[in-house]
Amino acid sequence: MNPRLKAPFPYAGGKSKVAEVVWERIGDVAVYVEPFFGSGAVLFARPHAPRVETVNDADGLLCNAYRAIRLDPEHVAYWADWPVMEADLHARHLQLVAARDGLTAKLCAQPEYFDAELAGKWIYGASCWIGSGWCSGEGPWIAVDGKLVKREDTVTAGVERKRPHLMNEGKGVFAKVPHLGDGGRGIHRQVPQMGDFGRGINAPDGVSRQVPHLGHLGKGVHAPGISRQAPLLRGDSGAAGAGIHGTGVTRQIGQLSGYPGGAGRGIHSGSMVRKTSNAGILAWMEALAARLRNVRIVCGDWSRVVGPAGTVHIGTTGILLDPPYRHTTRDVRMYHHDDSAVWDQARTWAIEHGTDPRIRIALCGYAGPIMPPGWTEYVWKASGGYGSQGNGQGRENCVRERIWFSPHCIRRQLSLFDAQEVVS
């Protein structure tokens, strides 16, 4: 496996720094599950050949990005490859927030559905955005008659007006019109229609599949909005960029078929396909597509992927539980789908199943909770990010990171000088 493979966007709460420790304790299990996938740092750092792997996230935009990367990396790269432009960042933000619920419903109704354009735009925006609030649908700014208008009331879910990231960490990605429907709009409209969705009696729209509402989106005057902010304007410690604009993405690779004069590949052979001019971004997407080829990507409630049918009935199972931490300890706008009770729910589930010899659980969180006898507590310090700057709560939280491993995880051989792990 490629230990340097990572998501093409920055993501709050990633566990890349401790991925090696997690795999040491979980081992080469037959089944691996991440109910709260996020950046997928631990999955991408797996040191052994993949076996049965399932990942889940409640955020439809995030799941769409991974599904689109796996099924159509070329078009995702095209839409993600775009210069850092403040107006474009906010136009795409509005488009994505408005499209979230409909996109999530289609992802759940059709197993092969994805929207490569929205995926690329989401990656671009996540790479340009500063701190939390990306696609949260909250803030004072909304679109009215094609213009951004700042509302004075606090009832509506608007958009936080920020400038895009103007640091050299800028992460631009793609081009295009913020059209929200499924209709074609000239040669520049890419619609990855995957079937008969919404067409005739065979349409899957009518199934009794309930999709939870993920915000105050599209409700009359309570139109979704964006956080109006500047894009990333500077670089940290000489960094060349974050996400798709990180160091190395502009590296040159060999001739790729399908470029002007090329024959194309797969379903795109012989057809006119948009290509990014950045070979590094395309190579990155294709590497991720190869890694995700056999990964089962689920969108919904985390508890759906930890049942026995898809875990212990197959074999020894490793489960990484990295839910959003309690609201009292962090920024409450860090994630779009953010239930303040989910961490305690995950902890309760972990305790109830931690004694099963077929399951090896890693539970992430901040210091404080006491786990039952037999669990081990691993102490580590996060690298930081925007939350660690200054003297606020974010800096304090960096040293409060913990991972609790269940009794049947593989034991580490500790020395007298290793004080990072405590046995309950």
Secondary structure, 3 states (H helix, E strand, C coil): CCCCCCCCCCCCCCCHHHHHHHHHHHCCCCEEEECCCCCCHHHHCCCCCCCEEEEEECCHHHHHHHHHHHHCHHHHHHHHCCCCCHHHHHHHHHHHHHHHHHHHHHHHHCCCCCCHHHHHHHHHHHHHCCCCCCCCCCCCEEEECCEEEECCCCCCCCEEEECCCEEECCCCCCCCCCCCCCCCCHHHCCCCCCCCCCCCCCCHHHCCCCCCCCCCCCECCECCCEEEECCEEECCCCCCCCHHHCCCCCCCCCCCCCCCCCCCCHHHCCCCCCCCCCHHHHHHHHHHHHHCCCCEEEECCHHHHCCHHHCCCCCCEEEEECCCCCHHHCCCCCCCCCCCCHHHHHHHHHHHHCCCCCEEEEEEEECCCCCCCCCEEEECCCCCCHHHCCCCHHHHHHCCEEEEECCCCCCCCCCCCCCCEEEC
